[in-house]
Amino acid sequence: MKGSSEAVAHKDDDLYDGNHGRYVLTMSPGQYPMDIIPFQMVVYDKTDNTMKSKDPSRPDDFIEISGSKMRALAKAGAKPCPKEIPSDLLKANCVPPGFMVPKGWDIVCSYYQNVDNPDWIPYSVEMSEPYVSKQTTQKEGRYGSEAFKLTMINQQTGKSISPWHDLSLISKKDSSLYQMVTEIPMYSTAKMEMNKNMIGNPIMQDIKDNKPRFYTYGTPFFNYGFLPQTWEDPAYHDGDNDPIDVIEIGDTPLEMGSIIDIRVLGALKLIDEGETDHKIIGLRSDDTHFSSIHNMNDLEKFKPGVKERLIDWLLNYKTTDGKPQNQLSSMEPTTPQEAISIINDVNKFYMDLIKPNSNKNSYGFYLPTNSGSGSGNTWSGQNSNNNDNNNDNVLSSSSSSSSRSNNDNSKKSKINDAYGVRPV
């Protein structure tokens, strides 16, 4: 096809010239110095078993194998064609020699025959062992399946602890920092989530529509987790019914199940399928530039472009699954002070949730018992990134409440004693 009446320039160009795509790709960020090679439509030549441009002088020697035809053949598990190659490949349910290397065809068949099976892991999903904290967790089940479970362990007692209930919100080492529990290490595609209903609240594979969830919008360039002792109450601005999420934007992956001290830099308010889902943006305390980064403006100085990338991710990460774009209440993150105010709110919601005789838990959550005693709550686990002993990360009956409000320490202590924590 030559030209277009809508063209502004080069009206006589061939719109299907392969070089057009090459030019566009070459201008894409990150492509340089990659060499983009254009290609034309090819068809299968039965005379020499190769894919090539069609020769108009001998049309009967060629078979067109479109993407739709290839998928149908793969789903049917098509086998190699006989020596005399039929023209109707779908009817014969065969693939001609030279169309694809046998091992490659086996992979394509495996995908299209099993893609709807909830127990099958696509080839695009990472198959490596998960990056987990070996000192503080116990792993079972296959990573990437519904059976995977990561339980946090008290090394002194050998019993499980709940990362939601048994850990302090505020760091004991520095009261200006918060504790984050890592659920999804940087560059991991498996969508992991703390299970609110199971005993001990282990970290497990997130499941939707009976299928394990994986990120398909590229790999996350950040670590993802939550703050202990927080809860976004659905009764308050349609909260998403989860602990508040944290996006940690350090330079390297954190271990799944690790407990990390972070500085709060700001927050973004995501509207995800009608639910309010706040994302706290934080930086780990052992980051190279930690002493210089106190807010989002500082972050842009040392990690330029990270805010734009983060907003793009939050808006679009579900679009590759066929869902509409998410919404943000603002394209600018909050100040650290505003983000801390949000954390204080969701900590209060959490305290209301676990209050004795509370009517908030109609969801079957596993919550602390009203024991009033936490003398057994010590933990000898080690933060592999900060190389600090984490005994103080676990609550005790004498520890202060996790909420930071007007520095009223005596009030915090009474709140914590009233609610109690589950002994471990």
Summary of the structure (lengths in Angstrom):
residues: 424
radius of gyration: 27.4
end to end distance: 73.1
largest distance: 91.8
contacts: 1223
relative contact order: 0.10
helix: 22%
strand: 21%
